[in-house]
């Protein structure tokens, strides 16, 4: 008599979330607040196996003291939860200015409390999504293969991993001579804490956004002479987009705009190529007056060569800059073509793209599928704040509504 087949059928997860950053946490909280029993049907995968690992590493590496988002913007469904958390622990002094910008350590502690409140401590599986296979007869059905070899078949998949591919200017690729790895680094991999021997060195930083300012302050603190090269005039703003984009003032007309190309132009105009906070602008100006910082606005690098232990930088205006190290704060590619998982999906289910950004449904799905996107790739639906904590809350609410109604 043949042995009975005891193999259990695969579990059909209600929802799989790729990524364990602040936006993924926001989605989990929105879902579990309304459907607590979904905890058993919710799978979060991230290579770190922990919440906010990548976010915390980036904050630490660039020594970012506080966030640029007001206190109501965070993963908890209650917008007042962060301020209440600070008050209960007598840490209200760690909310900066009239908008209550939270110190990084306060925000991290608060998020840990949110993880505990929603019983998500052990929810993150140490794995990453490697392959997504859509059922060609029914693209809303899918099979997801993870890095640990397991295969899951979720009703819905949410990709909240970000893009994370550094933008490297063309002149970087044109460098022919070899140079030490620490002599040229992108902000995505720089760790200021491990940058030793900077005292007395000349550090050249390329970029005019918030990251470039944090790197400049980190290098100055370590005794370096810093030159900051910006292709435009350095811009100082409290937030990276007008606060009107975090409410109906601008979003109402944006969402009423039927032309996706127009929406894309509005996103670009609102973010306006990056800016720094007024507090950092004051600190940089002080360092400039003291002779520790040189600011070169409307300046772009044309070529760089490594010779005799240092860089020789030629700018488009003909000026030359020597430097011991080059730090690039040139951002990350935001397009879908730079995301390996989404490139797989495009081969299986072509969709409309506007400047490499996907045209999503109102609930942030890739059309014809049950795959939702969070972060910067949802900008054509959510506006210029899509990548921020505000955008994470908006995305979480839309996706949670869609999942619960289904």
N, C-alpha and C positions, 0 to 999 in steps of 0.2 A: 504494500500500500504506500503510495508516494507521500512524502512529508508535506504537511500543510504549509502553505506559503504564509509566513509570519511577517513578511516585510510590510511596513506601514506605508500607506500612500503619502506622497509629499504634502507637507502642510502648505495651505494656500494663505500666505500672509495678506492681511488687509492692505498693508502699506509698507513699502521699504523706502527708507530715506538714506541716500548716499551722501555722507558728510555729517559731522557732529559739531558744527560751529554755532554761533548765536542764532542764525536764521533757522537751522534745523531744530534747535532747542525751542524756538518760538513756535514752530509748527507742532511739535510734540505736545507742548503745553495747551495750545488751542484745541487740539484733538481730544486730549485726555480730560480737559475741563468739561467737555460736553459728552464724551464717551469713555469713562474710566475703564470700562471692561475691554477697551481696545488695546490695553497694554500688552496683552498676550498675543495680539495679532499685529503688533508694531515692531518692525526690525530696523535698527539704525546701524549702519556699517561705516566704519572709519578706520584707517590703518593704525591709528594711535590706540584705539580701544577705549578712549576716554573723551569726555566732553571738552570742547573748546581748546584742545591741545594746540592746534596750529595757530589759533588766534592768540593765545597766551604767549606762544613762542615769538610771534611777530612783535607783540607789544614789548617783550623783554629784550629782543635783539636790537630794536631801534630805540629802546629806553623812552617809550611814550608815556608821559606821566598821567595824562587824563584823556578821556575820549572827546570827540568833537560833537557828540550827539546829546541833546538835552535829556534830563533825568526821566521824562516819561517814555523814552524810547529804549526798550529792553525786551528780553524774551518773555517775561511774565504777562499774562493776559490783562492784569490790572495795571494801568499806566502809573498808578501812584505807589506801586509796590517797592520800587527802588528807594524812593525818598523815605517811605515808612521804614524800610530796612535800615537805612542810614540813621534815622532818628532813634530807633529802638536800640541800636548798638553805639549810640553817641558818636557817630562818625559823620554827622552832617557837615562838618568843616571840609570833608572830602568831596563836597559838591561845589564846584567852582562857579562863581559868577551868578548873574540873575537867572540863567537857564539851568543851573544845577548840573554842569558838566561833571560826570563822575570820574574820580581818580581811578586809574586802572586797577589798583589793588582792591578798591571798594567794589567795582563792577565785577571783578573775578569772584570775590567772596559772595556777592549777591547771586550771581549765576549758580554757584555751587549750592546755595540755599534753595534756589528754584529747582535744581536737579533733585535735591532731597525731598522737597515738598511734593513733587509729582512722581516720586518713587522711580526715578530714571537712572539711578546710580549705576546699575548693572545692565542698562539697556543697550550700550554700545558694543557691537561685535567688532573685534579687531580684524578687519578685512576691508577690502575695497571691491567695487564692482569692476569686473574685467570685461565682460561681454554682455550685450543685451540682444536677444534674438526675438524679433516680432513675428507673430503668426501671420504669414502672408495672406491667409484667407480671412483673418480677423486681427488686424494690427493692434486692437485694444488689448489683446492677450499677449503675454510675453513670458520669456524665460530669461532669468538673470543668473549669470555665472559669477561667483565670487572668487577672490584670490586664494581662499583656502580650499578651493576645489568643489565647494558645495554649490548646489543649484536651487534657486528659489523661483516660485511662480507667483508673484504678487498681483493683486488686483490693480494696484497703482504703484508707480515708482516716482519718487521725487529726487531730483538731482540738485543737491545744495552744496556742491564741492567747490564752487568758484572756478575760475579759469586758470590763473596762476602761471602763465607763460610770460617770462620777462620780455619787455620791449628792449631790444638792443639796436642802437642806431647803426646805420650802414657803415660808418667809419670804424666801428668795433670789428666788424667782419673783415675789414680791409687791413687790419694789423697783421703783419707778416712775421716779425721777429718774436721769439719766445719771451715770456716774462713770468715772474712768480705769480702764483694763483692769487695771493693777497694783494697784488698791485692793481688789479682790476676786478671789482666786484659789483654785482647788482644788489639793490636794496633787499631783494627777496631772500638773499642768502647771507647778507652781512649780519654779524653778531658783534655789536660794539664791545661787549664784555670781553671778547677774545682778541680785540684789536690792540695788541701790545706794541710798545715802541713808537707811539705816535708823537711823543714830545719832540718838538723842534722840526718835525716833518711838515712838508707842504702837501695838504690834502685838497684835491680838486673834486668838487661835487657837481654833477651835471643834473639839473632839474630845478623846477621852480614851484613844486608843490609841498605839501605838508611833510612828506617823508624826507625830502632834501633838507628841510629846516631841522628836523630831529637829528639827522645824521650830522649836520653842521654843528649843532650844540654838543653832540656826543664827542665829536673830534676836538672841539674847542676845550671841553672839560678835561681832555687828556693831554692838553698842552700843544696841540697842533696849530699851525697856521692854515687857515681855510680860505679857499676861493670858491665862491658859489656862482656857477654859470647858468643863466636863465635865458631861454630864447626870446622871452618877452619881459616886460616890467614885472617885478615881483608884486603879487597881488595879496592884500590882506583882507580876510573876511572871517566873520565869526563861524560860519558854516560853509561846507563845500558847495552848497546850492542855496538859493534864497529860501527862507523859511516858508514862503508861500507855496513851495512844492511839497510841503508836508501837511497840506490841508486843501480845502476846496478853492482857495484863492486862485491857484494856477492849475490844479489837477482837474477841476471841473471842465475847463475849456480844453485841456490836453486830452482828456478821455472822450470828449465830444468830437475831436478832430478825426475825420475818417481817413485821411491820407497818412499812411505809415511813413512815407518819406518826410512829411512835415513834422511828424512826431519825433523822428530821429534828429532832425535839425534843432528842434526845441530842446532835446536832451543835451546835445552838444553845446548849444548856446548857454544853457543853464549851468553846466559844470565848468565851462569856460576854461578848460585846460589846466585847472589846479590852482590852489591858493594856500596861504598859510594863515594861522590864527593871529589876531592882534597881539596876543601875549608873546608869541614867538617872534613876531616882527619887532617888538620892543627889545627883546633879548639880542636879536641879530644886530639891530642898530647900535646897541651898546657895545657889542663886540667889535663892530666896525669902527666906532669912535675910538676905541682903545687900540686899534691897529692890528687886531687879531684876525679880522675877517675882511676879505675883499669881495665886493658884490659886482659882478659883471652882467648887467642886464642887456637884452637884445643881442646876445652873444651865442653863437652856435659853433660847435666843434666841426672842423673840416677834416682833420686827420690827426692821428696820434701815432707816435713811434717810441719804442723803448730802447734806450741807449745809455750805457754806463750807469745802470742802476736807477734810472729815473725816466719819467715820461717827458716828451716834448710835444706839447699840444699846439696845433695850428688852428686858429679860429677863422671863420669866414670873413671877418673884417681885417684879416691880415695880422692880427696880434698873436703873440706866442706866449704860452704859459708852461713853465716847468712844474712838475709835480712828482712826489714820491709815490702817491697812490691816487687812483681814480675810483670814485664811488658813483655809481649810476642810480639815480632816483628817477628813472624814466618810465615807470609804470609797468602795467601788465596788459597784454592783449585781452580784449573783452569779447572777441568774436567767437562764433560757434565753431569755426574751422580750427581753432586752437584747442578744442576740447576733444580728446580721443573718443570718449563715449558717444558724444553727439555726432562726431564724424561717422561712427558706425551706424547711427540711426538714420542719418541723411542718405546713406547708401540703400537703406531698406525702405524709407518713407520720406521722399523728397518733400520739402516744405518751402514756403516763400521766405527769402532772406532780404533784409534791408541793411546794406553795409555790414554784412556778416552777423547781424542780429536777427533772431528768429521772430516771425510773426506768430504769436501764440493766441490761443483762445482766451476768453475773459477769465477763466479759472487757471490760466498759465499752463495749459497743456500744449504739447506739440500736436497740431491738428491730426485727427484720426487715430490718436494713441491715448493711453492712460498714463503718460509720462509728463510730469510737471517740472518746471524749472523755477529755481529761486535765485536771487542775486542779480548781478548786472545783466545777465542774459534775458531778464524779464523787463528790461527798461522800456520797450515799446508799449507795454501795457501799463506799467507802474510809474514811469517817469524817471527823472534823473536821480531820485533817491532810492532807486531799486536795490542798489548794492549796500545801502546803509541799514541800520537797525530799524528805522521807520519802514523802509521797504520790506524788511523781513517780516514785520508785523502785518503789513498789508498783504503780502504773499501768503502768509500763514492763514489769515482769515479766509482768503479766497479758496485756497486748497482745502482747508478744513470743511468749508461749506459744501464744496463739490463732493468730497469723500463721504460726508455724512448723509447727503441727499441721495447718493447712488444706491 
